[in-house]
Amino acid sequence: HYTTGETKLQREVVGKQKRTLVSHLYLINRALGCKASLRKTNNLNIVHYYLAVCLSWMAIYPLDETSWFDLNSWPTLLKPCQTLELRQSALETALC
């Protein structure tokens, strides 16, 4: 990390990154909500898979601070993620 040793600067950088991510998530949520073909959870495509992976990373990292991330804030993003998690292949992988 390029701010090693400068904890105030680290906090500022991380805070800015979180605010930017939240802003982008609202935009993506709204855009998906406007595009009927992307709202259909029975018609998932590569966009849904890509977003699900990105959202998973936001939900678990950084390890010490994920309270800022609540997928319920973006319901249009939440639905396809729930659909993907309930697929048989995902359930089988989770058991490994």
Secondary structure, DSSP 8 states (H G I E B T S, - for coil): -TTTT-HHHHHHHHHHHHHHHHHHHHHHHHHHHH-HHHH-TTS--HHHHHHHHHHHHHHH-STT--TT--GGG-HHHHHHHHHHHTSHHHHHHHH-
